[in-house]
Amino acid sequence: MIPLIKSTFHNEKSTKKELIKFIQKADYLSFGKECKKFERKFARYQGRDHCVFVNSGSSANLALIQALLNMGKIKKGDKVGFSALTWSTNAMPAIQLGLDTVPIDVELDTLNVSSSKLLKVLKKYNLKVVFITNLLGFCDDLDEIKKICDERKIILIEDNCEALGTVYKGKKLGNFGLASTFSFYVGHHMSTIEGGSICTDSNALATALGLVRAHGWDRNLSEGKQRKIREKFKVNSTFYSRYTFYDLGYNLRPTEINGFIGNQQVKYLDEIVKKRKDNFIKFAKNLYSNPNYYPIRYDHIDLISNFAVPIICKSKKIRDELVEKCNGKVEIRPIVGGDISQQPFFIKYMNKYLENNANANLIHEQGLYFGNNPELTSKEINLILKIFTN
Ligand SMILES: Cc1ncc(COP(=O)(O)O)c(C=O)c1O
């Protein structure tokens, strides 16, 4: 069986060895200097001014929505547009925090939201935020989407949990909106076992995220930022400042173990991305022109970085036959959460936005993906190709 994921870490053996040594000599293991070091390294990798490290990609999405609320950039009842084809915890935080979530259908040939799909939704709804998902390492015309959002003063944020490393029009995905979120869950591009982050160039947003991540207090902010916030709220006593809670928050902190692993793994990120890109090109060249499948367009993207390869069959029958053929040989999954607006939680809480997302639906009904990990051998790649081209 060719699994979706082969190991928890890249260079697993040496990473585990280093981790054991680190744990044995560490003075403490809760959020500290390893996490902060990782934030600096990841921000540099992504090309953003700030990175806020949290304990999962889902937490990153929750923290980002909460921070925008705390800052007064959005308010309860505002409408958030999101990609119909995505993961549950992309849409859930907005619902949990009292916002309305409006699905935007995706294009069949990119699996992602395009400017024309966004414009269609904007004719009907006044969106305050577009929380786009860069699904499976792909994107559509994200530069045009950014233009539309800028012109209409819509806040664009990106869920980049599935596209770390992809480059579009010379820019890494995750750098088109005000902020972007990442997942470091096992099986995503880079693993800290569990983990996630939010990247942004906004100093004010990074400060708000720092409070949201840890109880609403200022302890993990820089000294300068602490001084400012304490002055603003007239907190003069060092005794009480440690127990002053400035705004709504959670405990979404990662541990030093996650930070240490992140610092080890980020070194391999370019290598990981290159291997996944090379694998993807081999699959795409052989599979996306197959008459049994819908072609997926990627020539507009400079560098594709994904952890799974999607296949959209021309009929449900073809997909079901593939599922049979893969049984016991290749591990496969449906395409992420399918049309999220068809999921029970969405119908329960957001039934006024049950649009017809025809493409997201078709992708759910006729699609599947198999893993694209950096440890795939040529033999395994050939076996997958054989199953999917016969
Ligand atoms: C698009 C997207 N957003 C968010 C998440 C949540 O990330 P995590 O599993 O780290 O909570 C995932 C998880 O797979 C995802 O695919």
Ligand as a Chemical Component Dictionary entry (heavy atoms), coordinates in Angstrom:
data_LIG
# 
_chem_comp.id                   LIG 
_chem_comp.type                 NON-POLYMER 
_chem_comp.pdbx_formal_charge   0 
_chem_comp.three_letter_code    LIG 
# 
loop_
_chem_comp_atom.comp_id 
_chem_comp_atom.atom_id 
_chem_comp_atom.alt_atom_id 
_chem_comp_atom.type_symbol 
_chem_comp_atom.charge 
_chem_comp_atom.model_Cartn_x 
_chem_comp_atom.model_Cartn_y 
_chem_comp_atom.model_Cartn_z 
_chem_comp_atom.pdbx_ordinal 
LIG C1 C1 C 0 -7.483 24.364 3.982  1  
LIG C2 C2 C 0 -7.263 23.938 5.395  2  
LIG N1 N1 N 0 -7.433 24.833 6.375  3  
LIG C3 C3 C 0 -7.230 24.510 7.671  4  
LIG C4 C4 C 0 -6.845 23.236 8.038  5  
LIG C5 C5 C 0 -6.642 22.898 9.484  6  
LIG O1 O1 O 0 -5.321 22.626 9.793  7  
LIG P1 P1 P 0 -4.964 21.740 11.095 8  
LIG O2 O2 O 0 -5.223 20.318 10.751 9  
LIG O3 O3 O 0 -3.527 22.036 11.356 10 
LIG O4 O4 O 0 -5.847 22.225 12.182 11 
LIG C6 C6 C 0 -6.675 22.245 7.052  12 
LIG C7 C7 C 0 -6.310 20.885 7.452  13 
LIG O5 O5 O 0 -6.060 19.988 6.730  14 
LIG C8 C8 C 0 -6.885 22.610 5.700  15 
LIG O6 O6 O 0 -6.734 21.708 4.719  16 
# 
loop_
_chem_comp_bond.comp_id 
_chem_comp_bond.atom_id_1 
_chem_comp_bond.atom_id_2 
_chem_comp_bond.value_order 
_chem_comp_bond.pdbx_ordinal 
LIG C1 C2 SING 1  
LIG C2 N1 SING 2  
LIG C2 C8 DOUB 3  
LIG N1 C3 DOUB 4  
LIG C3 C4 SING 5  
LIG C4 C5 SING 6  
LIG C4 C6 DOUB 7  
LIG C5 O1 SING 8  
LIG O1 P1 SING 9  
LIG P1 O2 DOUB 10 
LIG P1 O3 SING 11 
LIG P1 O4 SING 12 
LIG C6 C7 SING 13 
LIG C6 C8 SING 14 
LIG C7 O5 DOUB 15 
LIG C8 O6 SING 16 
# 
